[in-house]
Amino acid sequence: MNHAQRLLAFAGAAALCLVARAEPSTGPLLGFTPDNSAAQLKLEATYDAQLNPADLRGWLEQMAAEPNHVGTPHDKANAEFTLAKFKEWGWDARLEVFQVLYPTPKSVTLELVAPTRFTAKLHEPAIAGDRTSANTKDALPPYNAYGADGDVTAELVYVNQGMPDDYKELERHGISVKGRIVIARYGGGWRGLKPKLAYEHGAVGCLIYSDPKDDGYGLGDVYPKGGQRPADGVQRGSVADMPLYPGDPLTPGIGATADAKRLKIEDAKTILKIPVLPISYGDAQPLLAALDGTVVPPGWRGALPLTYHFGPGPAKVRLAISSDWSLKPIYNVIAFLSGSEHPDEWVLRGNHRDGWVFGAWDPLSGHIAMMAEAKAIGALAKQGWKPKRTLVYCSWDGEEPGLLGSTEWAEAHAEELQRKAVLYINSDTNTRGFLNPSGSHAFQELVNQVAGSVRDPQTGVSVLARLRARLQVDAAKPGASEDDKELAQLAAAGSVPIAALGSGSDFTPFLQHLTLATLNLDFSGEEQQDGVYHSIYDSFDHYDRFGDPGYHYGVALAQVIGRAMLRTADADVLPLQFKDTAATIGRYTTEVHKLLDALRSATEQKNKLLEQNAYVLAADPTQTYVPPARDSAVPFLNFAPLDNAVTRLTQSASSVDALLASAPVELAHMESSQRLELDSLLQGMEAAFGHAPGLPGREWFKHTIYAPGLLTGYGVKTLPGVREALEDRRWAEAEQYIGVTAGALNTYSDRLDRIATLLRQAPPKK
């Protein structure tokens, strides 16, 4: 037994001690009778005893040993390994293969051609002490998937993070990017928006680099001394226009099977129109140093040892990219454990498996936790236990280029999923730190109960208590936002709120396209992983040191999600509570009210300053300055339909929650036809939030409460039809979606009212 094995043996013993000290439940579990609650807790103790951190470490070391992006031999080998493991553990598992458009670079060139010459490395060298960093035979060079091919030479302009406000700042300085190549630093918004906005402003190419201020030596020691990004580290990533639709660009809305009808590449809306390339800060430094012109504002300055200028010129660069645009197979592993009582009610769990190179942290750290769950649940089944509802475990391929595996599977099985899915639980990366719960708020109380029953590996308190403490400390810090303060107040007064979901992982097709109830759960906050995100240095050796040493939080994640899966599968009545949904949507409604008022106030102030010529008088007369354009007046909109719908939702939710509290006991006396209707209503509650025509300009996204922002990428927009219309000053559309959203809330309340009627009709217990 070597040193690492001794540490893992100790870790395993420590994990079991923590399980033995788990906090007792203070009452019946949500959705369970008292007797069944006690039985469920015993089952969970048996489940916990199967979780072994040595398993997680071994799986990670094997699966991250070689590059495993789409199309590599190791990607397929990992699929086959996962399939074999699920079968070994007693699951009915299969491979489902899809054929997707996955462009890969054939040649990439980046050169500074004026005022001096420099050729970018575009290469990440091996690092001493990292055993896999030289194992790059099957690795692709750093690139951005779904950018256009092209060969362009043009002046360079620095655009900060390349977000909408950055272009407004350029306009104020009289700087255009038309016909030029932009260089943007990562941050401020999703990477795919940077080249999209550059193209919309007339640029012919886009470079994206990681500034050391954000994830390099500005934050700490670089790899291998510390965990931060070294000078040659590059953040790869997709730039497909996923706020329109994720998945295979050629098959929107349908599964990318071998015989699927496909768009022509030139007709695919999510493929960008200009070449785009990610580069290291080592390659970015000579380009930025060659820029001249006005010095940028303080907020635009990074940590490189140079003065940051806007340009344009005298720096001129050549960017040339040529790609292979062929179809490639992706391999999803789907495993079933059939339910004994409700086989047509599915509780789903997923994590993707593919990485940009080795992918130890992203995504395999979450995948190994999922495997631990599947192994432990399989052991329960071999001991004679069967879930009441069917469990479905999903190992996704092709997430990194655009949520390909999950989206294609969800689209191919859409009708069946909408009939059967009760809940989809997702994870992605996982590290040492704090629980991050987000998703459908009807499951907020379940998350709180589960998190209260799992011990934090470092402090010994529950992961819920540690999360609540963090929220309270964040709210007490100088400069804390109003959102931070509100979250802390809510957490202190009752259950810890879960966040809303935008996009960026495999929950997207389930929540926002099929409108199925969804959770995303992971741990983070105390790792040093961001600096190797999407680089070759996201390796086993890096994660073993800086991600989750000892794999304690991998076990903790398996405990949290495993409990959520088991409780949802075995509950006497689905473990839903609706007051959190009503309260959360009520807060969102207050926010859009305030947004409109703030827009009106800001518009009036801005237009008054323009009338006084204040912007010009306050500017430096020796520099070019263009004042902002005048905005039209902000009207008063009719929020009454939305306000009334929220009031009704609050009342209906309160009534149903009170009835559900006693429902597990009453169900034994309910007629079978009533019970079937109740199950159907509860299973499909989230669907009431769907709007079949979709959101404005992107019909793939159907959810009226949660969506990724059209100009935030991953970041969530709540009440998106209303909020984004207000932000873009589309007043008629905002009023339209006030009505649409109110209609969805009323449909949800209709279902709640029918549930209440069914529960009241149940014969009293004897």
Secondary structure, 3 states (H helix, E strand, C coil): CCHHHHHHHHHHHHHHHHHHCCCCCCCCCCCCCHHHHHHHHHHHHHHHCCCCHHHHHHHHHHHCCCCCCCCCHHHHHHHHHHHHHHHHCCCEEEEEEEEEECCEEEEEEEEEEECCCEECCCCCCCCCCCCCCCCCCCCCCCCEECCCCEEEEEEEEECCCCCHHHHHHHHHCCCCCCCCEEEEECCCCCCCHHHHHHHHCCCCEEEEECCHHHHCCCCCCECCCCCECCCCCCCCEECCCCCCCCCCCCCCCCCCCCCCCCCCHHHCCCCCCCCEEEECHHHHHHHHHCCCCCECCHHHCCCCCCCCECCCCCCEEEEEEEEECCEEEEEEEEEEECCCCEEEEEEEEEEECCCCCCCHHHHHHHHHHHHHHHHHHHHHHHCCCCCCEEEEEEEECCHHHHCHHHHHHHHHCHHHHHHHEEEEEECCCCCCEEEEEEECHHHHHHHHHHHHCCECCCCCCEHHHHHHHHHHHHHHCCCCCHHHHHHHHHHHHCCCCCECCCCCCCCHHHHHHCCCCEEEEEEEECCCCHHHCCCCCCCHHHHHHHCCHHHHHHHHHHHHHHHHHHHHHHCCCCCCCCHHHHHHHHHHHHHHHHHHHHHHHHHHHHHHHHHCCHHHHHCCCCCCCCCCCCCCCCCCCCCHHHHHHHHHHHHHHHHHHHHHCCHHHHHHHCCHHHHHHHHHHHHCHHHHHECCCCECCECCCCECCEEECCCCCCCEEECHHHHHHHHCCCHHHHHHHHHHHHHHHHHHHHHHHHHHHHHHHCCCCC
